[in-house]
Amino acid sequence: MTANRLDIGNYHYRGGSAHDNPTVIASVAEMANLTASILDVCRDDLCYIGARTTAILAKCQHTSYPNPDDIGLSSSDERNYKFCSTLNPDIQCVTLVSSRPFTYANFTSSYHPECMPDSDSPCAPGVWSTLFGVWVNGADTSSNSTHNLHTVDCLLTFGNVTVTQNGTNPPTMDRESFVQADWSYQGTGSWFQLNRIYTESGSRNSPYTFDGQAVGTGSNSLYAEPIGFYLLGEDANNDAETVARQIERNFDRATLSAYARQANASDLTVTLSAETDIYVYRPRVLLILVIPFLATLLCGWGRWAVGDRDTVISYLPVEIARRGPVVGLPQGEVLENGQRKSLEKWKVWGVGEDMIREDGTRGVRIGFAAGVVNGAATAVTEDEHIVFQSGQPKSRY
């Protein structure tokens, strides 16, 4: 699983000339805010990748404090100031110089405290190296700078971590999922050679070994170090916390780049899904339908009746004419406005009248009666031979 972090430049130690170029490229890309590369497995957003891949994890601590003695600034007399790592104080120290030229930044890489070169004990599983650096803000070109001192101390371990990728979106790494390896890089061939870049030969080939040395003529060694220049910012004006978090993100980005570089170097789980439209509802929403249903029942209750063709004739002009004049309704008169408005409040009912045909048989003559409310009912019921067809209907034709 370590092959995705290696290339020809760090696969062999090559007499101390090897460099960890993949980590340099990934770190510069991260500090330039470039998007992480994707693993070309998913073609759309319905694909999900979960992977366990090899990681070198950095955890950094930092300090900042005033600089009343003008450490690391231009000075007519030379003064050297030594700073040592709190993680590895015996062998990991750097120097800032107040002079002309002056050294205002100094970073170095070294052995992990649990894997020292002169120790009789084997290296602890999963340990990698340490990084330590110190710098002064605005020592070269900035005006009115406070020239504060900053230090950063990082412990590096290796193991595996979870990386996820949704579709063709950039992958993300879950730092909390990191599990330190249960084996040592010693005796592991190319993995051991990669570690030597960060530890042996004064770690001069490590991406995080650099200095910032300036002179009045304009020369500044930090400009020749891509990692140092981006990490500390213009004229080293970044503060300690910013640098500490950036180093952590740089190593995370190196892990993401390694994941995308070689698919078979990680344990991958690819999940493919399909979309199906499913319509769901909440049962409570159906209560909304109860209101119009009750309104319909209450509006129609007692106002509608079901009758036969003799009772409910609909709008059939011939049938209406056949039933003759309407009892109680003025016939053939030209009505005035007041009379016309009063008639708008009237209702019309169907009535039936007993009759004897010419052949002596009995029958019912049907017709209409009109009046206000029950006025027509009173008028027509004075004749015992006239009856309502539906008891006393309340519906209007």
C-alpha positions in Angstrom: 0.0 0.0 0.0 3.0 2.4 0.1 3.8 2.3 -3.6 1.5 5.3 -4.3 3.8 7.6 -2.3 7.0 6.7 -4.3 8.5 7.8 -7.5 12.0 7.5 -9.1 13.1 10.5 -7.0 12.5 8.9 -3.6 12.4 5.2 -4.3 16.2 4.9 -3.6 18.4 6.9 -1.4 20.9 7.3 -4.2 23.9 8.3 -2.1 21.9 11.0 -0.3 20.7 12.8 -3.4 17.1 11.6 -3.3 14.2 14.1 -2.9 10.6 13.6 -1.9 9.2 15.3 -5.1 5.6 13.9 -4.8 5.3 15.6 -1.4 6.8 18.8 -2.6 4.3 19.0 -5.6 1.3 18.1 -3.4 2.3 20.7 -0.8 2.8 23.5 -3.3 -0.6 22.6 -4.9 -2.3 22.8 -1.4 -0.7 26.1 -0.6 -1.7 27.5 -4.0 -5.4 26.5 -3.3 -5.5 24.0 -6.2 -8.2 21.3 -6.2 -7.1 17.8 -5.2 -6.9 15.2 -8.0 -9.7 12.6 -8.2 -9.4 8.9 -8.6 -10.8 8.2 -12.1 -13.2 5.5 -11.1 -16.5 7.3 -10.7 -18.3 8.8 -13.7 -21.2 10.5 -12.0 -22.6 11.5 -8.6 -24.3 8.1 -8.2 -20.9 6.6 -7.4 -19.2 6.7 -4.0 -15.7 5.6 -3.1 -14.4 4.7 0.4 -10.7 3.9 0.7 -8.2 3.0 3.3 -4.8 4.3 2.1 -1.3 4.9 3.5 -0.8 8.2 5.2 1.9 10.2 6.9 0.1 12.3 9.5 1.6 15.6 10.9 0.5 17.0 14.2 2.0 20.3 15.0 2.3 22.6 18.1 3.3 26.2 17.9 4.4 29.2 20.0 4.6 33.0 19.4 6.3 35.7 21.5 7.7 39.2 21.3 11.2 39.9 20.0 12.6 42.7 22.1 16.2 41.7 21.4 15.8 42.0 17.6 16.7 38.4 17.1 17.2 37.5 13.4 17.4 41.1 12.2 20.1 43.1 10.4 22.7 44.2 12.9 26.2 45.7 12.8 27.5 43.1 15.2 26.9 39.3 14.9 24.8 37.5 17.5 23.7 33.9 17.2 20.6 32.5 18.9 19.9 28.8 19.3 16.4 27.3 19.4 15.7 23.6 20.0 12.7 21.4 19.5 10.6 20.5 22.5 10.0 17.1 21.0 13.6 16.3 20.2 15.7 18.9 22.1 18.9 16.8 22.1 19.6 16.7 18.4 17.1 19.1 16.7 18.2 22.7 17.0 18.4 25.6 14.6 20.1 29.0 14.8 18.9 32.5 13.9 21.6 35.1 13.3 21.5 38.9 13.8 24.2 40.2 11.5 24.8 41.3 7.9 23.7 39.0 6.3 21.1 37.9 8.8 19.2 34.6 9.2 15.6 35.2 10.1 14.1 31.8 9.4 15.4 28.2 9.9 13.6 24.9 9.5 14.9 21.4 9.8 13.8 17.7 9.8 15.1 15.0 12.1 14.5 11.6 13.7 11.4 10.7 15.6 12.1 10.6 19.4 11.2 6.9 19.4 13.5 6.0 16.6 16.9 7.6 17.4 20.0 6.5 15.3 22.2 5.7 18.3 19.6 3.8 20.2 19.9 0.1 20.9 16.2 -0.3 20.7 14.3 -0.9 17.5 12.1 1.9 16.2 8.6 2.0 17.5 5.9 1.0 15.1 4.4 3.7 12.9 6.9 6.5 13.9 8.3 8.7 11.1 10.2 11.9 11.9 10.0 15.4 13.3 9.9 18.9 11.9 11.0 22.0 13.7 11.3 25.7 12.6 11.7 29.2 13.9 11.3 32.5 12.1 10.9 36.3 12.6 8.1 38.3 11.0 8.9 41.0 8.5 12.7 40.9 8.9 13.6 41.8 5.3 11.2 44.1 3.4 8.3 44.9 5.7 8.1 48.3 7.3 6.7 48.9 10.8 6.7 45.2 11.6 6.5 43.9 15.1 9.2 41.3 14.2 7.6 38.7 16.5 9.3 35.3 17.0 7.4 32.1 16.1 8.2 28.4 16.4 6.5 25.3 15.1 7.1 21.7 16.3 5.6 18.7 14.3 5.5 15.0 15.0 5.1 12.8 12.0 3.7 9.2 12.2 2.5 6.8 9.5 -0.3 4.4 9.1 -3.6 4.3 7.2 -6.5 6.7 7.0 -10.0 6.9 5.4 -10.4 8.8 2.1 -13.8 9.3 0.6 -14.9 10.5 -2.9 -18.4 11.4 -3.9 -18.8 11.0 -7.7 -16.3 13.2 -9.5 -15.9 15.6 -6.6 -12.5 16.0 -5.1 -11.6 13.4 -2.4 -11.6 14.3 1.3 -9.5 12.8 4.1 -10.8 12.1 7.6 -7.9 12.9 10.0 -9.8 11.4 12.9 -9.9 8.0 11.2 -6.0 7.7 11.2 -4.7 4.4 12.6 -1.0 4.3 13.3 0.8 1.4 11.7 1.8 -1.6 13.8 5.1 -2.1 12.0 8.3 -0.2 11.6 9.6 1.3 8.3 13.1 -0.2 9.2 13.9 -3.1 6.8 10.9 -2.2 4.5 13.0 -1.4 1.4 11.8 1.7 -0.4 9.7 2.9 2.6 12.9 3.0 4.6 14.7 4.9 1.8 11.9 7.5 1.8 12.3 8.0 5.5 16.1 8.6 5.2 15.2 11.8 3.2 13.7 13.2 6.3 16.3 12.0 8.8 19.8 11.1 7.5 22.6 13.4 6.2 21.4 16.3 8.2 18.0 15.9 6.5 19.2 18.4 3.9 17.0 17.0 1.2 13.8 17.1 3.2 11.1 19.5 1.8 11.0 21.1 5.2 14.7 21.8 5.6 15.3 25.4 4.5 16.4 28.8 5.8 15.7 32.5 5.2 18.9 34.5 4.9 19.0 38.0 3.6 21.5 40.8 2.9 21.1 44.5 2.2 21.8 44.0 -1.5 18.4 42.2 -1.9 19.5 38.5 -1.9 17.1 36.3 0.1 17.5 32.5 0.2 13.9 31.8 1.1 12.8 32.8 -2.4 14.6 29.8 -3.8 12.6 27.4 -1.5 9.0 26.9 -2.8 7.9 25.2 0.4 9.4 27.8 2.7 8.3 30.8 0.6 4.6 29.6 0.4 4.6 28.3 4.0 5.9 31.4 5.7 4.3 33.9 3.3 5.6 37.1 2.0 8.5 38.3 4.1 7.7 35.5 6.6 4.7 37.4 7.9 2.5 34.3 8.6 2.0 33.6 12.3 2.8 30.3 14.1 -0.7 28.8 14.1 -1.2 29.5 10.4 2.1 27.7 9.6 1.3 24.8 11.9 -2.1 24.1 10.4 -0.7 24.5 6.9 2.0 21.8 7.5 -0.7 19.4 8.6 -2.8 20.2 5.5 0.2 19.8 3.3 0.8 16.2 4.5 -2.9 15.5 4.2 -2.8 16.7 0.6 0.2 14.4 -0.1 -1.9 11.5 1.1 -4.8 12.5 -1.2 -2.5 12.9 -4.1 -1.0 9.4 -3.5 -4.6 8.0 -3.3 -5.5 9.5 -6.7 -2.1 8.5 -8.3 -2.5 4.7 -8.0 -5.9 3.0 -7.4 -4.5 -0.5 -6.6 -2.4 0.9 -3.7 -5.5 1.5 -1.5 -8.2 -0.8 -0.2 -11.2 0.5 -2.2 -14.9 0.1 -1.7 -16.9 1.4 -4.7 -20.7 1.9 -4.2 -22.9 2.4 -7.3 -26.5 3.6 -6.8 -29.5 4.3 -9.0 -32.2 6.9 -8.7 -35.8 6.0 -8.4 -38.6 8.5 -7.8 -40.6 7.6 -4.7 -43.6 9.7 -3.7 -44.2 9.9 0.0 -46.6 11.8 2.2 -47.4 12.3 5.8 -50.8 10.9 6.9 -51.5 14.1 8.8 -51.5 16.0 5.5 -54.7 14.0 4.5 -56.5 15.9 7.3 -56.6 18.9 4.9 -59.1 17.0 2.8 -61.5 16.6 5.7 -62.4 20.3 5.7 -63.8 20.5 2.1 -65.5 17.1 2.5 -67.3 18.3 5.6 -68.2 21.6 3.9 -69.7 19.7 1.0 -71.8 17.6 3.4 -73.1 20.5 5.5 -73.9 22.6 2.4 -75.9 19.8 0.9 -77.5 18.4 4.0 -81.3 18.9 3.9 -81.2 20.8 0.6 -81.0 18.2 -2.0 -83.3 15.3 -2.8 -83.2 12.6 -5.3 -86.4 12.3 -7.4 -87.7 10.6 -10.5 -88.2 12.2 -13.9 -91.6 13.6 -13.0 -90.1 15.3 -10.0 -86.7 16.4 -11.4 -87.2 17.4 -15.0 -83.9 19.4 -15.4 -83.9 22.0 -18.1 -86.3 20.6 -20.7 -88.3 23.5 -22.2 -91.0 21.3 -23.8 -91.6 19.5 -20.5 -91.8 22.8 -18.6 -94.3 24.2 -21.1 -96.4 21.0 -21.0 -97.0 21.4 -17.3 -98.9 24.5 -17.9 -99.0 27.8 -16.1 -97.4 28.2 -12.7 -99.8 28.5 -9.8 -99.4 31.8 -7.9 -97.2 33.4 -10.5 -98.5 36.5 -12.4 -99.2 35.5 -15.9 -98.4 37.6 -19.0 -98.0 40.9 -17.2 -95.2 43.4 -17.8 -93.6 43.7 -14.4 -92.1 46.8 -12.9 -88.7 46.8 -11.3 -90.0 46.4 -7.8 -92.2 43.5 -8.7 -89.4 41.8 -10.6 -87.0 42.1 -7.6 -89.6 40.6 -5.2 -90.1 37.6 -7.6 -86.3 36.9 -7.3 -86.9 35.7 -3.7 -89.7 33.2 -4.8 -89.2 29.5 -5.1 -90.9 27.1 -7.5 -92.1 23.6 -6.5 -93.6 20.7 -8.4 -97.2 19.9 -7.5 -99.7 17.2 -8.5 -103.5 17.5 -8.8 -106.0 14.7 -8.8 -108.0 14.4 -12.0 -110.6 12.2 -13.7 -110.0 11.5 -17.4 -112.7 11.4 -20.0 -112.8 7.6 -19.8 -113.6 7.9 -16.1 -110.1 6.8 -14.8 -108.3 8.7 -12.2 -104.9 10.3 -12.7 -102.6 13.1 -11.5 -102.0 16.3 -13.4 -98.5 17.7 -12.6 -97.5 21.3 -12.7 -95.7 24.1 -10.8 -96.5 26.4 -7.9 -94.5 29.5 -7.0 -94.3 31.7 -3.9 -92.1 33.1 -1.2 -90.7 30.5 1.2 -93.8 28.5 2.1 -96.3 30.9 0.6 -96.9 28.8 -2.4 -97.4 25.8 -0.2 -100.1 27.6 1.7 -101.8 28.7 -1.5 -101.9 25.4 -3.2 -102.7 23.3 -0.1 -106.0 25.2 0.3 -107.3 22.9 -2.4 -107.3 19.4 -1.0 -106.9 17.9 -4.5 -103.5 19.5 -5.0 -100.5 17.9 -3.3 -96.7 18.4 -3.3 -95.0 15.7 -5.4 -92.3 15.1 -2.8 -94.0 15.8 0.5 -92.8 19.4 0.9 -89.6 19.7 -1.1 -87.1 22.5 -0.4 -85.1 22.3 -3.5 -85.4 24.8 -6.3 -85.8 23.6 -9.9 
